[in-house]
């Protein structure tokens, strides 16, 4: 059995819905225990926004979107920041140590860290050995002025080797490739950026990280940032944003996402059943979301579809515009079906992130399919450079139904007549695709 201990000691260094909400910080609950978070109210300016209560793990876990509602024609970031309650990480730690979780401040983590995620997805050995020389690109909108410094805090805490501009591991550029002329800063998207770069680090500690910041959250600018990431040599590009489909999507496919030999991952959405773009692009790996908890089974972990309500949970469904890729053979959609694979996204079983721009500097717990997209990008990176003519979105389909993927068979993300499009089942289903990684073999080709 792989370890399921929720504690995260430092390790030896190794190589839908249109919405953005301005930053508001509220402390997360944590354990007063070494290696656990102790989180309380952060002193950032509050923003009016609704919170959600997680049914999947704790009725008391609440969260809010990191980003404010975008203007018409812009993409929404998919990061959800926990604002209260006891996360799965904390609950497991409290049980193991017979300690009752209680609120404090955001001084230490209250979500899953690198060793938890690597354990859950069978990546511990690959994360220690693979990834050197590979570059994961993170595409987001606006500038996070503290991105490198916050990443340093995350990696230092978890015993990961330094990833800095000085040592060549980290690079931040605009959508035109400039390192000096960067977009305006935005607190909400900075939270998204912190989540993305931390998850790339958690899964592939030896990988280089290229952060490409789009001028704004329009598909045109984000698409140009994707192209710039590929131009600069990234073979793995994570995109944690999305919005409503439109008749322009097929042209966006051609202009921004048709990059053979590059693994492009996209968040499936956080608004429950229903397809979004660019997750619906036939050229990308659409990444759904799960609730992840420790278990006494042989894996040490268990997963189900992430759903909080009919309008809060992982996205899935049929594209209205994008053609079905040749490797996708389900019969419920005549066009592209979302998703392909999945990873943890439920905020109640969320991941640990260090952030400081626009909020009190410290540890926060995040969820949303913003977490699952960079996790899967990291798995592709551990698997090695895709062949130049390949479409890596097809790789998991070649391993469908094998032990290379953890089949998620419980839960749903909305109402669709109990169809596989919104309900987990054995084999392929919309909310989780073919399942979650069990090692890297389903992500190589």
MIZA-306216 format. One line per 3 residues: their letters; for each residue x, y, z of N, C-alpha, C. Coordinates in steps of 0.05 Angstrom, whole numbers, always signed. Layout:
a	X,Y,Z,X,Y,Z,X,Y,Z; ...;
//
This chain:
xxx	+17,-24,+0,+0,+0,+0,+18,+25,+0; +11,+44,-17,+26,+69,-16,+18,+85,+8; +36,+101,+19,+29,+116,+43,+7,+135,+38;
xxx	-10,+138,+58,-32,+158,+56,-30,+178,+79; -7,+180,+92,-3,+198,+114,-7,+227,+104; -25,+242,+116,-29,+269,+106,-7,+289,+114;
xxx	+10,+282,+132,+31,+301,+140,+51,+304,+118; +64,+328,+116,+82,+334,+95,+109,+344,+106; +126,+327,+117,+152,+337,+125,+169,+344,+101;
xxx	+188,+362,+106,+206,+369,+85,+222,+345,+76; +226,+343,+49,+240,+320,+38,+267,+329,+28; +286,+311,+23,+311,+319,+11,+305,+331,-16;
xxx	+321,+351,-24,+316,+365,-49,+319,+346,-72; +301,+348,-92,+301,+332,-116,+300,+351,-139; +313,+340,-160,+312,+356,-185,+284,+351,-197;
xxx	-360,+553,-367,-384,+556,-357,-397,+580,-351; -383,+579,-321,-397,+603,-314,-376,+625,-314; -383,+650,-324,-363,+671,-327,-361,+685,-300;
xxx	-338,+682,-287,-336,+695,-262,-307,+698,-254; -301,+721,-244,-276,+726,-230,-282,+743,-207; -270,+738,-184,-276,+754,-161,-250,+764,-150;
xxx	-249,+790,-144,-225,+803,-134,-217,+790,-107; -192,+792,-101,-181,+777,-78,-194,+786,-53; -202,+766,-37,-210,+770,-10,-198,+747,+6;
xxx	-187,+752,+29,-174,+731,+43,-188,+725,+69; -194,+699,+72,-204,+690,+98,-188,+666,+105; -180,+663,+129,-163,+641,+137,-177,+614,+135;
xxx	-162,+594,+130,-172,+567,+129,-167,+553,+156; -184,+534,+163,-179,+519,+188,-155,+502,+186; -141,+498,+208,-116,+483,+207,-111,+469,+233;
xxx	-90,+452,+233,-82,+438,+257,-60,+453,+271; -62,+455,+298,-39,+466,+313,-21,+443,+319; -5,+437,+298,+11,+413,+298,+33,+416,+278;
xxx	+57,+409,+283,+79,+412,+264,+71,+398,+238; +75,+412,+216,+69,+401,+190,+41,+405,+181; +24,+418,+198,-4,+423,+190,-8,+453,+191;
xxx	-29,+462,+177,-36,+490,+176,-48,+499,+202; -45,+525,+207,-59,+538,+229,-70,+563,+218; -93,+563,+207,-102,+585,+190,-125,+600,+202;
xxx	-124,+627,+199,-146,+644,+209,-150,+667,+191; -166,+687,+198,-173,+708,+179,-148,+723,+169; -147,+726,+143,-126,+742,+131,-137,+770,+127;
xxx	-119,+790,+127,-129,+817,+128,-129,+830,+101; -142,+818,+81,-146,+830,+55,-173,+842,+54; -176,+860,+35,-202,+873,+32,-223,+853,+23;
xxx	-246,+852,+37,-266,+832,+29,-280,+840,+4; -290,+819,-11,-306,+824,-34,-333,+809,-31; -354,+821,-40,-380,+808,-37,-381,+785,-57;
xxx	-386,+760,-47,-387,+737,-64,-399,+714,-48; -412,+697,-63,-424,+673,-51,-404,+652,-44; -409,+637,-24,-392,+614,-18,-407,+589,-22;
xxx	-392,+566,-25,-405,+540,-29,-398,+523,-6; -415,+504,+0,-409,+485,+22,-406,+457,+9; -384,+444,+16,-378,+418,+4,-393,+396,+17;
xxx	-407,+380,+0,-421,+357,+11,-404,+332,+11; -383,+332,-6,-369,+307,-11,-351,+299,+12; -341,+318,+28,-322,+311,+49,-330,+323,+76;
xxx	-337,+349,+76,-345,+362,+101,-366,+383,+95; -388,+381,+110,-410,+401,+106,-401,+428,+114; -378,+431,+128,-370,+457,+139,-349,+470,+122;
xxx	-339,+457,+101,-318,+470,+84,-332,+489,+65; -322,+514,+66,-333,+535,+48,-310,+546,+31; -318,+557,+8,-298,+569,-10,-311,+590,-27;
xxx	-294,+605,-41,-303,+626,-60,-285,+626,-84; -295,+635,-107,-278,+638,-130,-256,+658,-125; -232,+652,-135,-210,+671,-131,-213,+696,-147;
xxx	-225,+693,-170,-226,+715,-190,-254,+726,-192; -256,+752,-197,-282,+765,-200,-295,+759,-227; -320,+765,-229,-335,+760,-254,-322,+776,-277;
xxx	-314,+762,-298,-301,+776,-320,-320,+792,-337; -310,+810,-352,-326,+825,-371,-335,+806,-394; -355,+814,-407,-365,+798,-430,-343,+793,-450;
xxx	-341,+767,-458,-320,+761,-478,-294,+752,-465; -293,+751,-439,-268,+743,-426,-271,+716,-412; -249,+702,-407,-249,+676,-394,-249,+679,-364;
xxx	-260,+660,-350,-260,+659,-321,-238,+640,-312; -223,+649,-291,-204,+630,-279,-219,+610,-262; -208,+587,-257,-223,+565,-245,-213,+558,-217;
xxx	-199,+577,-204,-188,+572,-177,-209,+578,-156; -213,+560,-137,-232,+563,-115,-216,+562,-89; -217,+584,-73,-202,+585,-48,-219,+579,-24;
xxx	-210,+560,-8,-224,+552,+17,-224,+575,+36; -247,+581,+48,-250,+603,+67,-257,+594,+95; -263,+569,+99,-269,+559,+125,-275,+529,+126;
xxx	-275,+518,+150,-282,+490,+153,-257,+473,+156; -261,+446,+156,-239,+427,+160,-236,+410,+135; -213,+413,+122,-208,+399,+97,-202,+369,+102;
xxx	-202,+354,+80,-196,+325,+82,-168,+321,+93; -149,+338,+85,-122,+336,+96,-122,+339,+126; -136,+359,+136,-137,+363,+165,-152,+341,+179;
xxx	-174,+332,+168,-189,+311,+181,-172,+285,+183; -158,+278,+162,-141,+254,+163,-119,+257,+183; -107,+281,+185,-86,+286,+204,-96,+285,+232;
xxx	-120,+297,+237,-131,+297,+264,-137,+268,+273; -147,+252,+255,-153,+224,+262,-128,+209,+268; -107,+214,+252,-82,+199,+256,-69,+207,+282;
xxx	-72,+232,+290,-57,+242,+313,-75,+247,+337; -101,+240,+335,-120,+244,+356,-121,+273,+366; -119,+291,+346,-120,+320,+352,-144,+332,+339;
xxx	-158,+349,+353,-181,+362,+342,-173,+387,+326; -179,+389,+300,-172,+413,+285,-184,+438,+296; -170,+460,+295,-182,+485,+304,-170,+508,+288;
xxx	-185,+530,+287,-176,+552,+270,-153,+567,+283; -135,+577,+266,-113,+594,+275,-107,+613,+252; -82,+615,+243,-76,+633,+221,-64,+617,+198;
xxx	-59,+631,+175,-50,+617,+151,-19,+613,+152; -9,+602,+174,+19,+600,+178,+31,+574,+166; +15,+553,+164,+24,+528,+153,+2,+515,+137;
xxx	+8,+496,+120,-13,+485,+101,-36,+470,+114; -59,+472,+101,-82,+457,+109,-94,+441,+86; -78,+437,+65,-86,+422,+41,-64,+402,+34;
xxx	-70,+385,+15,-51,+365,+5,-26,+378,-6; -3,+366,+0,+23,+376,-11,+34,+356,-31; +59,+360,-40,+70,+344,-61,+70,+314,-55;
xxx	+79,+306,-31,+81,+277,-26,+53,+264,-26; +33,+278,-16,+6,+268,-17,-3,+263,-46; +0,+283,-63,-9,+281,-91,+7,+260,-106;
xxx	+33,+259,-101,+49,+238,-115,+41,+210,-106; +35,+207,-80,+26,+181,-70,-1,+174,-82; -20,+193,-83,-47,+187,-93,-46,+178,-122;
xxx	-28,+188,-137,-27,+182,-166,-4,+165,-175; +8,+151,-156,+29,+132,-163,+54,+145,-176; +61,+169,-167,+82,+184,-181,+107,+188,-164;
xxx	+108,+177,-141,+130,+183,-122,+158,+177,-135; +160,+154,-147,+186,+147,-160,+192,+164,-184; +172,+168,-201,+176,+184,-225,+182,+213,-218;
xxx	+169,+224,-198,+174,+252,-190,+202,+256,-180; +214,+235,-168,+241,+237,-158,+262,+235,-180; +255,+221,-201,+274,+213,-222,+271,+228,-248;
xxx	+246,+235,-255,+241,+245,-282,+236,+275,-283; +235,+286,-307,+228,+314,-311,+250,+333,-316; +275,+325,-310,+297,+343,-314,+299,+352,-343;
xxx	+301,+378,-348,+302,+389,-375,+276,+394,-388; +254,+384,-376,+227,+388,-388,+216,+415,-377; +200,+428,-394,+188,+454,-386,+158,+452,-387;
xxx	+146,+458,-364,+117,+461,-362,+110,+491,-365; +93,+498,-384,+84,+526,-386,+57,+529,-372; +55,+550,-357,+30,+558,-344,+20,+583,-358;
xxx	-4,+581,-370,-16,+604,-384,-38,+615,-367; -36,+640,-360,-57,+654,-345,-58,+683,-354; -78,+697,-344,-81,+725,-351,-70,+743,-329;
xxx	-60,+767,-338,-50,+787,-319,-24,+778,-305; -13,+797,-290,+13,+792,-278,+11,+786,-248; +26,+767,-240,+30,+762,-211,+58,+771,-204;
xxx	+61,+795,-192,+88,+805,-186,+103,+789,-166; +89,+772,-150,+102,+756,-129,+105,+727,-137; +101,+720,-162,+100,+692,-170,+125,+677,-163;
xxx	+148,+688,-169,+173,+674,-164,+178,+672,-134; +174,+693,-119,+178,+692,-90,+160,+673,-76; +134,+673,-85,+115,+654,-72,+122,+625,-79;
xxx	+130,+621,-104,+138,+594,-111,+162,+584,-94; +180,+603,-88,+203,+596,-72,+195,+587,-44; +174,+600,-33,+164,+593,-6,+152,+565,-7;
xxx	+137,+559,-28,+124,+533,-30,+145,+511,-32; +164,+515,-50,+184,+494,-55,+203,+490,-31; +210,+512,-18,+227,+509,+6,+213,+494,+28;
xxx	+188,+501,+33,+173,+488,+54,+172,+457,+50; +168,+449,+26,+165,+420,+20,+191,+406,+12; +213,+420,+15,+239,+408,+10,+245,+403,-20;
xxx	+232,+419,-37,+238,+417,-66,+261,+435,-73; +276,+428,-93,+299,+444,-101,+290,+472,-111; +307,+491,-108,+300,+519,-116,+294,+520,-146;
xxx	+274,+536,-153,+267,+540,-181,+264,+570,-185; +286,+582,-195,+288,+611,-197,+296,+620,-224; +293,+646,-229,+303,+658,-254,+333,+655,-255;
xxx	+346,+658,-232,+376,+658,-232,+387,+630,-240; +374,+609,-231,+385,+582,-238,+373,+571,-263; +356,+587,-277,+345,+578,-303,+320,+561,-301;
xxx	+311,+555,-278,+288,+537,-275,+261,+552,-279; +260,+577,-271,+235,+593,-273,+239,+616,-292; +218,+621,-308,+218,+644,-326,+190,+655,-328;
xxx	+187,+681,-327,+161,+694,-330,+162,+713,-354; +143,+711,-372,+143,+728,-396,+114,+737,-401; +112,+757,-418,+86,+766,-428,+78,+748,-452;
xxx	+54,+753,-463,+45,+738,-486,+62,+743,-511; +79,+763,-510,+97,+768,-533,+125,+758,-527; +129,+747,-503,+155,+737,-496,+173,+756,-481;
xxx	+163,+780,-475,+179,+800,-460,+181,+792,-431; +205,+796,-420,+209,+791,-391,+207,+817,-375; +204,+839,-389,+203,+865,-375,+177,+880,-379;
xxx	+164,+878,-402,+139,+891,-407,+116,+872,-402; +107,+871,-377,+88,+851,-368,+60,+863,-365; +39,+847,-364,+12,+858,-361,+8,+872,-334;
xxx	-14,+885,-331,-21,+896,-305,-26,+874,-285; -21,+880,-260,-24,+859,-239,-53,+856,-231; -61,+832,-222,-88,+826,-214,-87,+806,-191;
xxx	-100,+813,-169,-98,+796,-145,-111,+769,-149; -135,+769,-162,-149,+744,-166,-134,+724,-183; -125,+734,-206,-109,+717,-224,-82,+710,-212;
xxx	-72,+726,-194,-47,+719,-180,-51,+694,-162; -75,+692,-150,-81,+667,-136,-82,+643,-154; -94,+647,-178,-94,+626,-198,-65,+618,-206;
xxx	-48,+638,-210,-21,+632,-218,-6,+617,-196; -10,+625,-171,+3,+611,-149,-5,+582,-148; -31,+577,-151,-41,+550,-152,-28,+534,-174;
xxx	-27,+546,-198,-17,+531,-221,+12,+524,-219; +29,+543,-211,+57,+538,-210,+64,+519,-187; +48,+521,-165,+53,+502,-143,+46,+474,-150;
xxx	+24,+470,-165,+16,+443,-173,+36,+431,-194; +46,+447,-212,+66,+438,-230,+91,+429,-215; +98,+444,-194,+121,+437,-177,+116,+412,-161;
xxx	+92,+409,-151,+85,+386,-134,+88,+360,-150; +79,+360,-175,+79,+335,-190,+106,+330,-204; +118,+351,-214,+144,+348,-228,+164,+367,-216;
xxx	+176,+361,-193,+195,+379,-180,+220,+385,-197; +227,+367,-215,+251,+372,-231,+246,+388,-256; +221,+393,-262,+215,+408,-287,+220,+438,-284;
xxx	+227,+450,-306,+228,+479,-308,+199,+490,-310; +195,+514,-302,+168,+527,-303,+170,+552,-319; +153,+554,-340,+151,+578,-356,+123,+590,-351;
xxx	+122,+614,-339,+96,+627,-335,+92,+648,-357; +71,+644,-373,+65,+663,-394,+39,+678,-387; +42,+704,-384,+20,+721,-375,+7,+736,-398;
xxx	-19,+730,-403,-33,+744,-424,-41,+772,-415; -43,+790,-434,-50,+818,-428,-77,+821,-415; -96,+804,-423,-122,+804,-411,-133,+776,-413;
xxx	-158,+772,-404,-169,+745,-403,-187,+739,-428; -182,+753,-450,-196,+745,-475,-184,+720,-486; -200,+705,-501,-189,+681,-513,-167,+688,-533;
xxx	-169,+710,-547,-148,+718,-565,-122,+722,-551; -122,+736,-529,-96,+741,-515,-86,+716,-501; -104,+700,-488,-95,+675,-476,-85,+656,-498;
xxx	-98,+656,-521,-89,+639,-542,-61,+647,-553; -56,+673,-554,-30,+682,-562,-9,+674,-542; -17,+673,-516,+2,+664,-495,+8,+634,-498;
xxx	-12,+618,-506,-7,+590,-512,+13,+587,-534; +9,+602,-556,+27,+600,-578,+56,+609,-570; +58,+629,-553,+84,+638,-544,+98,+617,-527;
xxx	+82,+603,-510,+93,+582,-494,+105,+560,-512; +91,+553,-533,+101,+532,-551,+126,+543,-566; +125,+568,-575,+148,+580,-589,+173,+579,-571;
xxx	+169,+583,-546,+192,+583,-527,+200,+555,-518; +188,+535,-530,+198,+507,-526,+183,+490,-506; +162,+500,-494,+147,+483,-475,+133,+461,-490;
xxx	+135,+437,-479,+121,+413,-490,+96,+406,-474; +91,+421,-452,+69,+416,-435,+57,+443,-427; +32,+449,-434,+21,+475,-430,-6,+472,-415;
xxx	-7,+484,-391,-31,+482,-374,-48,+507,-375; -74,+504,-378,-92,+526,-381,-115,+523,-361; -117,+539,-340,-137,+536,-319,-158,+558,-321;
xxx	-171,+560,-344,-192,+580,-348,-212,+569,-369; -234,+582,-371,-254,+573,-391,-278,+591,-391; -295,+587,-411,-320,+602,-413,-339,+588,-432;
xxx	-361,+601,-438,-382,+590,-455,-371,+584,-483; -381,+563,-494,-374,+557,-522,-385,+578,-541; -373,+580,-564,-383,+599,-585,-376,+588,-612;
xxx	-388,+599,-633,-383,+590,-660,-355,+597,-669; -340,+613,-654,-312,+620,-660,-293,+598,-651; -302,+579,-636,-284,+560,-624,-268,+543,-644;
xxx	-280,+536,-666,-264,+520,-685,-242,+536,-697; -246,+562,-700,-224,+579,-710,-203,+583,-688; -211,+584,-663,-192,+585,-641,-175,+560,-641;
xxx	-188,+537,-646,-174,+511,-647,-150,+513,-666; -156,+523,-690,-135,+525,-711,-114,+545,-703; -122,+567,-692,-103,+589,-687,-86,+585,-662;
xxx	-96,+571,-642,-82,+570,-616,-76,+542,-604; -91,+522,-612,-89,+497,-597,-79,+473,-614; -76,+477,-640,-67,+455,-657,-37,+454,-658;
xxx	-25,+441,-637,+4,+440,-634,+12,+410,-630; +15,+396,-652,+25,+368,-650,+51,+366,-634; +53,+346,-618,+77,+342,-602,+78,+358,-576;
xxx	+56,+371,-570,+54,+387,-545,+29,+378,-529; +33,+372,-504,+10,+364,-487,-2,+389,-475; -26,+396,-484,-41,+420,-475,-64,+410,-458;
xxx	-63,+418,-432,-85,+410,-414,-102,+435,-408; -128,+429,-404,-147,+451,-399,-167,+442,-377; -173,+460,-359,-193,+454,-338,-221,+450,-351;
xxx	-235,+429,-341,-261,+423,-353,-283,+442,-343; -278,+458,-322,-298,+476,-312,-307,+469,-284; -318,+489,-270,-326,+486,-242,-356,+490,-238;
xxx	-372,+490,-259,-400,+497,-257,-418,+473,-261; -408,+450,-257,-424,+426,-260,-428,+418,-289; -449,+401,-294,-453,+390,-320,-457,+412,-341;
xxx	-442,+409,-363,-442,+428,-385,-414,+433,-395; -411,+434,-422,-384,+437,-434,-376,+466,-435; -350,+471,-433,-338,+497,-435,-316,+496,-456;
xxx	-307,+520,-464,-284,+522,-482,-262,+538,-467; -236,+530,-470,-225,+512,-490,-223,+483,-482; -236,+475,-460,-235,+446,-453,-247,+429,-475;
xxx	-266,+441,-490,-279,+426,-512,-263,+425,-538; -240,+438,-538,-223,+436,-562,-215,+407,-567; -216,+399,-592,-208,+371,-599,-178,+367,-597;
xxx	-163,+388,-593,-134,+385,-592,-122,+384,-564; -139,+387,-544,-128,+389,-516,-137,+365,-500; -123,+361,-477,-132,+342,-457,-150,+357,-438;
xxx	-176,+350,-438,-195,+362,-421,-195,+348,-394; -190,+363,-372,-185,+351,-346,-208,+357,-327; -222,+336,-319,-244,+338,-300,-233,+337,-271;
xxx	-252,+338,-252,-244,+340,-224,-257,+319,-206; -242,+311,-186,-251,+291,-167,-249,+301,-138; -262,+287,-120,-257,+289,-91,-238,+267,-84;
xxx	-216,+274,-70,-195,+255,-64,-192,+252,-34; -194,+227,-23,-191,+223,+5,-175,+198,+10; -162,+197,+34,-147,+173,+41,-166,+150,+46;
xxx	-155,+126,+43,-171,+102,+46,-155,+79,+56; -168,+59,+67,-154,+35,+76,-151,+14,+53; -158,+21,+29,-156,+2,+7,-126,+0,-2;
xxx	-121,-18,-21,-93,-23,-29,-80,+1,-41; -95,+19,-53,-84,+43,-65,-77,+63,-43; -92,+63,-21,-88,+83,+0,-105,+108,-4;
xxx	-120,+110,-26,-135,+133,-32,-161,+125,-46; -181,+142,-46,-206,+137,-60,-215,+163,-73; -229,+161,-96,-239,+185,-110,-267,+181,-119;
xxx	-281,+204,-121,-308,+204,-132,-310,+230,-148; -331,+232,-164,-336,+257,-179,-339,+280,-160; -326,+303,-167,-330,+327,-150,-356,+340,-158;
xxx	-374,+342,-139,-399,+357,-142,-407,+368,-115; -413,+394,-114,-424,+406,-90,-454,+411,-94; -461,+419,-118,-489,+424,-125,-492,+421,-155;
xxx	-516,+425,-165,-520,+422,-194,-505,+444,-210; -497,+465,-196,-482,+486,-210,-454,+490,-199; -444,+472,-183,-417,+473,-171,-405,+445,-171;
xxx	-386,+441,-189,-373,+416,-191,-358,+414,-218; -346,+392,-223,-330,+389,-247,-348,+391,-272; -338,+403,-293,-352,+404,-318,-351,+379,-334;
xxx	-370,+375,-352,-371,+353,-371,-393,+358,-391; -394,+341,-412,-416,+344,-430,-407,+344,-459; -426,+351,-477,-421,+350,-506,-416,+378,-517;
xxx	-395,+380,-533,-390,+405,-546,-411,+411,-567; -418,+436,-570,-437,+444,-590,-424,+450,-617; -397,+453,-617,-383,+461,-641,-360,+444,-649;
xxx	-344,+434,-630,-320,+420,-637,-325,+392,-646; -311,+384,-667,-314,+357,-677,-302,+337,-658; -311,+313,-659,-301,+291,-642,-273,+283,-653;
xxx	-253,+281,-635,-227,+272,-644,-229,+242,-651; -211,+233,-668,-213,+205,-678,-210,+185,-656; -195,+192,-634,-190,+172,-613,-213,+170,-593;
xxx	-233,+187,-595,-255,+187,-576,-279,+173,-589; -288,+151,-577,-308,+134,-590,-334,+131,-574; -339,+146,-553,-364,+144,-539,-387,+153,-558;
xxx	-411,+143,-553,-432,+147,-572,-453,+167,-564; -451,+178,-539,-472,+196,-530,-469,+224,-540; -446,+231,-552,-442,+257,-564,-433,+254,-593;
xxx	-445,+268,-611,-436,+267,-638,-412,+283,-643; -407,+303,-625,-384,+320,-626,-366,+313,-602; -347,+330,-596,-327,+327,-574,-341,+323,-547;
xxx	-331,+303,-532,-341,+299,-505,-320,+308,-484; -329,+321,-464,-312,+330,-441,-320,+313,-418; -300,+300,-404,-271,+305,-403,-257,+280,-413;
xxx	-230,+281,-413,-213,+259,-420,-202,+244,-396; -191,+258,-377,-181,+247,-352,-188,+266,-330; -178,+260,-306,-185,+278,-283,-164,+276,-261;
xxx	-167,+293,-242,-150,+294,-218,-165,+310,-197; -153,+312,-173,-167,+325,-151,-174,+354,-157; -199,+361,-150,-209,+388,-154,-228,+398,-132;
xxx	-239,+380,-117,-258,+388,-96,-244,+405,-75; -252,+429,-70,-239,+446,-50,-239,+433,-22; -259,+416,-16,-259,+403,+10,-237,+382,+13;
xxx	-226,+373,-10,-203,+356,-10,-180,+370,-24; -178,+396,-18,-161,+413,-34,-131,+411,-29; -117,+427,-44,-88,+427,-45,-76,+452,-32;
xxx	-53,+449,-21,-39,+471,-7,-25,+490,-27; -28,+516,-23,-16,+536,-41,-5,+559,-24; +18,+570,-32,+28,+594,-18,+23,+618,-36;
xxx	+12,+639,-24,+5,+663,-40,+8,+688,-23; +15,+710,-36,+19,+735,-20,+9,+760,-34; +3,+759,-60,-5,+784,-73,-34,+790,-69;
xxx	-41,+812,-56,-68,+820,-52,-82,+806,-29; -67,+789,-15,-78,+775,+9,-56,+775,+30; -63,+767,+54,-43,+763,+75,-25,+740,+66;
xxx	+1,+745,+66,+20,+725,+57,+17,+700,+74; +14,+677,+61,+12,+652,+77,+1,+629,+60; -7,+609,+75,-17,+584,+62,-47,+584,+59;
xxx	-56,+576,+36,-84,+574,+30,-90,+547,+18; -115,+538,+20,-123,+513,+7,-141,+520,-17; -135,+508,-39,-150,+513,-64,-161,+488,-76;
xxx	-182,+491,-91,-193,+470,-108,-202,+481,-134; -220,+467,-147,-228,+474,-174,-212,+459,-195; -222,+457,-219,-207,+443,-240,-182,+459,-248;
xxx	-179,+483,-236,-153,+497,-238,-131,+481,-226; -137,+465,-206,-117,+447,-194,-111,+423,-212; -132,+412,-223,-128,+387,-237,-113,+390,-264;
xxx	-116,+413,-277,-103,+417,-303,-72,+417,-300; -60,+434,-282,-31,+433,-280,-21,+406,-268; -37,+393,-252,-29,+366,-242,-25,+347,-266;
xxx	-44,+347,-284,-42,+329,-307,-20,+338,-326; -15,+364,-329,+7,+373,-345,+33,+363,-333; +35,+363,-306,+59,+352,-293,+63,+322,-298;
xxx	+41,+307,-299,+43,+279,-305,+53,+274,-333; +43,+289,-352,+53,+287,-379,+83,+293,-380; +92,+313,-365,+120,+320,-364,+137,+297,-353;
xxx	+127,+284,-332,+141,+261,-321,+143,+238,-341; +124,+237,-359,+123,+216,-379,+143,+220,-401; +152,+244,-405,+172,+250,-426,+161,+263,-450;
xxx	+179,+275,-466,+171,+291,-489,+154,+275,-509; +130,+285,-516,+114,+271,-536,+128,+271,-564; +121,+251,-580,+132,+250,-607,+121,+274,-623;
xxx	+137,+283,-642,+132,+309,-655,+105,+310,-670; +95,+288,-679,+70,+288,-695,+46,+280,-679; +50,+275,-653,+28,+263,-637,+9,+284,-626;
xxx	-15,+276,-619,-33,+292,-603,-36,+278,-576; -22,+289,-555,-21,+275,-529,-48,+271,-516; -69,+286,-525,-96,+281,-514,-105,+252,-519;
xxx	-93,+240,-539,-100,+212,-546,-87,+191,-529; -65,+199,-515,-50,+179,-500,-66,+163,-479; -82,+177,-462,-97,+161,-442,-116,+141,-455;
xxx	-126,+147,-479,-145,+129,-492,-132,+103,-499; -106,+104,-504,-91,+79,-511,-89,+61,-486; -91,+73,-462,-89,+58,-437,-117,+54,-424;
xxx	-138,+60,-439,-165,+58,-427,-171,+31,-416; -181,+31,-392,-189,+6,-379,-167,-10,-367; -142,+1,-366,-120,-13,-355,-113,-2,-327;
xxx	-94,-15,-314,-85,-7,-287,-69,+19,-288; -64,+30,-312,-50,+56,-315,-67,+79,-307; -93,+74,-303,-112,+95,-296,-130,+85,-273;
xxx	-135,+102,-254,-154,+96,-232,-182,+102,-241; -198,+82,-246,-225,+86,-255,-242,+97,-232; -255,+120,-237,-272,+133,-217,-301,+125,-224;
xxx	-314,+111,-206,-340,+99,-212,-363,+109,-195; -359,+129,-179,-381,+139,-163,-384,+169,-164; -409,+179,-162,-414,+207,-162,-425,+217,-189;
xxx	-436,+241,-189,-446,+255,-213,-442,+284,-210; -445,+299,-232,-441,+328,-231,-465,+344,-241; -488,+331,-241,-512,+344,-250,-533,+325,-260;
xxx	-553,+335,-273,-575,+318,-283,-574,+315,-313; -572,+290,-322,-573,+285,-351,-585,+258,-355; -605,+251,-339,-619,+226,-342,-602,+202,-336;
xxx	-584,+205,-316,-565,+184,-307,-546,+175,-329; -544,+191,-350,-525,+184,-372,-496,+185,-362; -479,+171,-376,-450,+172,-369,-439,+200,-373;
xxx	-453,+217,-387,-443,+244,-392,-441,+261,-366; -457,+253,-346,-455,+268,-320,-453,+249,-296; -452,+223,-301,-451,+204,-279,-428,+185,-282;
xxx	-413,+181,-261,-390,+163,-262,-399,+134,-266; -384,+119,-280,-389,+91,-285,-363,+77,-290; -364,+50,-291,-340,+35,-298,-333,+41,-327;
xxx	-308,+48,-331,-299,+55,-358,-301,+86,-362; -306,+94,-386,-307,+122,-393,-333,+136,-382; -330,+159,-372,-353,+176,-365,-344,+206,-368;
xxx	-364,+223,-371,-359,+251,-376,-344,+265,-354; -353,+263,-329,-341,+279,-307,-312,+272,-302; -304,+247,-306,-276,+239,-299,-261,+227,-322;
xxx	-273,+226,-346,-260,+214,-369,-253,+185,-363; -229,+177,-370,-220,+149,-365,-209,+146,-337; -209,+167,-321,-200,+165,-293,-176,+182,-287;
xxx	-162,+176,-266,-140,+192,-256,-114,+176,-260; -91,+189,-259,-65,+175,-264,-59,+154,-243; -47,+133,-252,-34,+113,-235,-7,+109,-247;
xxx	+12,+127,-241,+37,+127,-254,+35,+144,-280; +55,+141,-297,+58,+158,-321,+52,+144,-347; +48,+118,-346,+47,+103,-372,+24,+111,-390;
xxx	+2,+120,-378,-21,+129,-395,-17,+156,-407; +6,+169,-401,+10,+196,-410,+36,+198,-426; +45,+176,-438,+68,+176,-455,+61,+166,-483;
x	+76,+174,-502,+70,+165,-529,+88,+178,-549;
//
